[in-house]
Amino acid sequence: MNRRNRGIFYVLLFLAVGSHLAVVGASFTAWALLALQFLLYPQFAYFAAVRSEDQRKAEHRNQLLDGFWAGCWMAGLGFPLWISFTMFAGACLHMVVFYGLRGLPMVLGAMGLGAGMVALTGNWSGTHFDTDLRTTALSMVSLTLFFVTYALDGYRRAMYQHASEMKLRAQVEEIKALQARLYEQTMCDPLTGLFNRRHLEKALPSAIESAQAEGHELALLIVDIDHFKNVNDRYGHDVGDEVLKSVASIMQTAAQPEELVYRYGGEEFVILLPGCTADAAMRRAEQLRSQFLQTPLVLGEGAIHGTLSCGISVYPTHGANARELLRSADAALYRAKAKGRNRSEIFGASTVEFGRQATAETGQGQVR
């Protein structure tokens, strides 16, 4: 960017200073120095900078030299106001853009050094503040075009930075969405879409803390599909997966917004029922058991009729923490299995059978 801006500015200065030299009738040497300074020097400065080991340091040197040469020309020409102001403004803009306000004393020092060198060599013939109308107009045009060029570069850089920021923001949002999906995958069962055991290990302690803080009960149900191994052995794992999804769908549909349903592992499911008493939990378990029994999985011309067993525990009666609550519900489930399956049992309660016992039918597709 600085090569282009410096090159454009120096060409414009060549026209303005050349106009002034023509008016004052300058010598061939002055014209040769003008061409050397404003046409050849910018290219030399650029090629020296790009081949430097430290390009920033080289550019800083070039900017100071810009100020130094400007001071030399200003003094040599007798400080014509418009030409001097144009050179000063251009050099200041370069330095301040790259170095902030500390660039201002730098360029003033460089210009002062250049003007002083000309004065010491005796080439300063006094001050000639005035310039003719053409030179004044060229100085104005040079300064205006230089500012516009610099502003346009700044605008393009700002737009590019804005576009880059928007792209980066979109990438960040995409990463966040990906992280959310990955987190969901780690917390959800891919087959049923239910939360998995890892999620339960995080959610159950929090649910117990909430129940304790609010003084409410918390019911936990462990639901197991009876004789599920027989389904896999007889019909294959694809059919077994459909049975699992059927149970998950029934539980998810019946769940209230505050209730959480999990695939605990294999053919076992867990349901958390905040604020639910033992009697209410038993009714919910029986409703699920009855609905699954009445929802056969159609398989060709036949159908699979399955049954569920459920173990129930309630905080704080059957456990003060997550581990105890799960162990109590598991023990209740084991008792339901031992008593013939297709039933619900509450931990620690006397054995009360809810609903009818599993039918003795052995029709096609019956899961026993």
C-alpha positions in Angstrom: 0.0 0.0 0.0 2.7 2.5 0.9 4.6 2.0 -2.3 1.5 2.9 -4.3 0.6 5.9 -2.2 4.2 7.2 -2.1 4.6 6.7 -5.9 1.3 8.6 -6.6 2.2 11.4 -4.2 5.7 11.8 -5.6 4.4 12.0 -9.2 1.9 14.7 -8.1 4.6 16.6 -6.3 6.8 16.3 -9.4 4.1 18.2 -11.3 3.6 20.9 -8.7 7.3 21.5 -8.0 8.0 21.3 -11.8 5.4 24.0 -12.3 7.2 26.1 -9.8 10.6 25.5 -11.3 9.3 26.5 -14.7 8.0 29.7 -13.3 11.3 30.6 -11.5 13.4 29.4 -14.5 15.3 26.8 -12.6 18.6 25.2 -13.9 19.0 21.9 -15.6 20.6 20.6 -12.4 17.4 21.4 -10.5 15.3 19.6 -13.1 17.6 16.6 -12.9 17.3 16.5 -9.1 13.6 16.9 -9.4 13.3 13.8 -11.7 15.7 11.8 -9.6 13.9 12.7 -6.3 10.3 12.4 -7.3 10.4 9.7 -10.1 13.3 7.4 -9.5 13.8 7.6 -5.7 10.4 6.1 -4.7 11.1 3.0 -6.8 14.6 2.7 -5.3 13.2 3.1 -1.8 10.6 0.3 -2.4 13.1 -2.2 -3.9 15.5 -1.5 -1.0 12.8 -2.1 1.5 11.4 -5.4 0.1 14.9 -6.8 0.0 15.6 -5.9 3.6 15.7 -8.5 6.4 13.5 -6.1 8.5 11.0 -4.6 6.2 9.3 -2.6 8.9 12.5 -1.0 9.9 13.4 -0.3 6.3 10.1 1.4 5.7 10.5 3.5 8.8 13.8 4.6 7.4 12.2 5.5 4.1 9.5 7.5 5.8 12.1 9.5 7.7 14.0 10.0 4.4 10.7 11.3 2.9 10.6 13.9 5.6 14.3 14.7 5.2 14.0 15.2 1.4 10.9 17.2 1.8 12.8 19.5 4.2 15.6 19.9 1.7 13.2 20.8 -1.1 11.2 23.2 1.0 14.4 25.1 2.1 15.9 24.9 -1.4 12.8 26.4 -3.0 12.5 29.1 -0.3 9.5 27.6 1.5 6.7 28.3 -1.0 3.6 27.9 1.2 1.5 25.6 -0.9 4.3 23.3 -1.9 5.7 23.2 1.6 2.3 22.6 3.1 1.6 19.8 0.6 5.0 18.1 1.4 4.5 18.5 5.1 0.9 17.1 5.1 1.9 14.1 3.0 4.9 13.2 5.2 2.9 13.7 8.4 0.1 11.4 7.1 2.5 8.7 6.3 4.2 8.8 9.7 1.0 9.2 11.8 -0.8 6.4 10.1 2.1 4.0 10.9 3.3 5.3 14.2 0.4 7.3 15.7 1.1 10.7 17.3 4.7 9.9 18.0 5.2 10.0 14.2 4.6 13.8 14.2 7.8 14.8 16.1 9.7 12.3 14.0 8.7 13.9 10.7 9.2 17.4 12.1 12.7 16.4 13.1 13.5 14.8 9.8 12.2 17.9 7.9 14.1 20.2 10.2 17.3 18.2 9.6 16.8 18.4 5.8 16.1 22.1 5.8 19.1 22.7 8.1 21.4 20.8 5.8 20.3 22.9 2.8 20.9 26.1 4.9 24.4 25.0 5.9 25.4 24.2 2.3 24.4 27.8 1.3 21.8 26.7 -1.2 19.0 28.6 0.7 18.5 31.9 -1.1 15.8 33.2 1.3 12.1 32.7 1.5 9.7 32.8 -1.5 6.3 32.1 0.0 4.2 32.9 -3.0 3.4 30.5 -5.9 1.7 31.2 -9.1 -1.9 30.2 -9.6 -1.0 27.1 -11.6 1.4 25.8 -9.0 -1.0 26.6 -6.2 -3.8 24.7 -8.1 -1.5 21.7 -8.7 -0.5 21.7 -5.0 -4.2 21.6 -4.0 -5.0 18.9 -6.5 -1.9 16.9 -5.4 -2.9 17.1 -1.8 -6.5 16.3 -2.5 -5.8 13.3 -4.7 -3.3 12.0 -2.1 -5.8 12.2 0.7 -8.5 10.6 -1.4 -6.1 7.8 -2.4 -5.1 7.2 1.2 -8.7 7.4 2.4 -9.8 4.9 -0.3 -7.1 2.5 0.8 -8.3 2.9 4.4 -11.9 2.3 3.2 -10.9 -0.9 1.4 -8.9 -2.1 4.3 -11.8 -1.4 6.6 -14.2 -3.3 4.3 -11.8 -6.2 4.0 -11.4 -6.3 7.8 -15.1 -6.1 8.2 -15.6 -9.0 5.8 -12.9 -10.9 7.5 -14.5 -10.3 10.9 -17.9 -11.4 9.6 -16.3 -14.5 8.1 -14.5 -15.2 11.4 -17.7 -14.7 13.3 -19.5 -17.1 11.0 -16.7 -19.6 11.5 -16.9 -19.2 15.3 -20.7 -19.7 15.2 -20.2 -22.8 13.0 -17.6 -24.1 15.5 -20.0 -23.4 18.4 -22.8 -25.3 16.5 -20.4 -28.1 15.9 -19.4 -28.2 19.5 -23.1 -28.2 20.5 -23.8 -31.1 18.1 -20.7 -33.0 19.4 -21.8 -32.4 23.0 -25.3 -33.6 22.1 -23.9 -36.7 20.5 -21.9 -37.4 23.7 -25.1 -36.9 25.8 -27.6 -38.6 23.6 -28.2 -42.2 22.5 -27.9 -42.2 18.7 -30.5 -45.0 18.2 -33.4 -43.7 20.2 -32.5 -40.0 20.5 -33.0 -40.1 24.3 -30.4 -38.8 26.7 -27.8 -41.4 27.7 -26.2 -42.6 30.9 -23.5 -39.9 30.8 -26.2 -37.2 30.8 -28.0 -39.0 33.7 -24.9 -39.0 35.8 -24.8 -35.2 35.5 -28.5 -34.5 35.7 -29.6 -36.8 38.6 -27.5 -35.2 41.3 -28.8 -31.8 40.2 -32.4 -33.1 40.2 -31.9 -34.4 43.8 -30.4 -31.0 44.9 -33.5 -29.2 43.4 -35.9 -31.7 45.1 -34.1 -31.1 48.4 -34.1 -27.3 48.1 -37.8 -27.3 47.2 -38.8 -29.9 49.7 -40.3 -32.1 47.0 -40.0 -35.8 46.2 -38.3 -37.2 43.1 -39.3 -40.5 41.6 -36.9 -42.6 39.5 -38.1 -45.4 37.2 -35.9 -48.1 35.7 -37.8 -49.8 32.9 -36.6 -53.0 31.2 -37.9 -54.8 28.1 -38.7 -58.4 29.1 -37.0 -61.2 27.2 -35.3 -58.7 24.9 -32.5 -61.1 24.1 -35.1 -63.5 22.6 -36.2 -60.8 20.1 -32.6 -60.2 18.9 -32.0 -64.0 18.7 -35.2 -64.7 16.8 -35.7 -61.7 14.6 -32.3 -60.1 14.4 -30.8 -56.9 15.8 -32.6 -54.6 13.3 -36.0 -55.7 14.7 -34.6 -55.4 18.2 -33.6 -51.8 17.4 -37.2 -51.1 16.3 -38.5 -52.4 19.6 -36.1 -50.1 21.5 -37.2 -47.1 19.4 -40.9 -48.0 20.0 -40.3 -48.0 23.8 -38.4 -44.7 23.6 -41.2 -43.1 21.6 -43.9 -44.2 24.0 -41.9 -42.9 27.0 -40.9 -39.6 25.3 -44.5 -38.9 24.2 -45.8 -39.6 27.7 -43.2 -37.4 29.4 -44.0 -34.0 30.8 -41.7 -31.0 30.0 -40.0 -31.3 33.3 -39.4 -35.0 33.1 -36.3 -36.6 31.6 -36.2 -39.9 29.7 -32.9 -41.9 29.3 -31.7 -45.0 27.6 -29.7 -46.3 30.5 -28.0 -49.2 28.6 -29.0 -52.1 26.5 -32.8 -52.6 26.9 -33.0 -50.6 30.1 -34.5 -47.1 30.3 -34.7 -44.5 33.2 -37.3 -41.8 33.7 -36.9 -39.0 36.2 -40.2 -37.6 37.6 -39.6 -34.4 39.6 -42.2 -33.8 42.3 -43.7 -37.2 41.9 -44.9 -39.4 44.8 -44.5 -43.1 45.0 -48.2 -43.7 44.2 -48.1 -41.3 41.2 -44.9 -43.0 40.0 -46.5 -46.4 40.2 -49.4 -45.1 38.1 -47.1 -43.7 35.5 -45.1 -47.0 35.3 -48.3 -49.0 34.9 -49.5 -46.7 32.1 -46.2 -47.2 30.2 -46.3 -50.9 30.7 -49.9 -51.1 29.5 -49.4 -48.9 26.5 -46.3 -50.9 25.4 -48.2 -54.1 25.7 -51.0 -52.7 23.6 -48.7 -51.4 20.9 -47.3 -54.4 19.0 -44.5 -54.0 16.5 -45.9 -55.1 13.1 -43.5 -57.5 11.4 -44.7 -58.7 8.0 -47.9 -60.7 8.6 -47.2 -61.1 12.3 -46.6 -58.8 15.2 -44.3 -58.7 18.3 -46.1 -58.1 21.6 -43.7 -57.1 24.2 -43.9 -56.5 28.0 -42.1 -54.2 30.4 -40.9 -54.6 34.0 -40.3 -51.5 36.1 -38.5 -50.7 39.3 -39.3 -47.6 41.2 -37.5 -45.6 43.9 -38.4 -42.2 45.4 -36.1 -39.5 46.9 -35.6 -39.1 49.8 -37.4 -42.3 51.1 -35.4 -44.8 49.1 -32.1 -43.0 48.7 -30.3 -39.8 49.7 -28.1 -39.5 46.7 -28.0 -40.6 43.0 -26.2 -43.8 43.7 -28.6 -45.0 46.4 -31.6 -44.0 44.3 -30.4 -45.9 41.3 -29.5 -48.9 43.4 -33.0 -49.0 45.0 -34.8 -48.7 41.7 -32.6 -51.5 40.3 -33.4 -53.7 43.3 -37.1 -53.1 42.7 -36.7 -54.0 39.0 -34.9 -57.2 40.0 -37.9 -58.1 42.3 -40.3 -57.4 39.4 -38.3 -59.7 37.2 -38.2 -62.4 39.9 -41.9 -62.2 40.3 -42.6 -63.1 36.7 -42.0 -59.8 34.8 -44.6 -57.6 33.2 -45.1 -55.8 36.5 -44.0 -52.7 38.5 -42.4 -52.8 41.9 -41.5 -50.0 44.4 -38.4 -50.5 46.4 -39.1 -51.5 50.0 -42.9 -51.8 49.6 -44.8 -55.0 50.1 -45.3 -56.8 46.9 -48.5 -55.4 45.4 -49.3 -56.4 41.8 -50.7 -53.7 39.6 -52.4 -54.8 36.4 -52.8 -58.2 35.2 -50.0 -60.8 35.0 -48.4 -61.5 31.7 -50.7 -63.6 29.5 -49.9 -67.2 28.9 -50.4 -66.9 25.2 -47.6 -68.3 23.0 -48.8 -66.9 19.6 -46.4 -65.8 16.9 -44.3 -62.8 17.9 -45.1 -63.1 21.6 -42.2 -62.0 23.7 -42.2 -64.0 26.9 
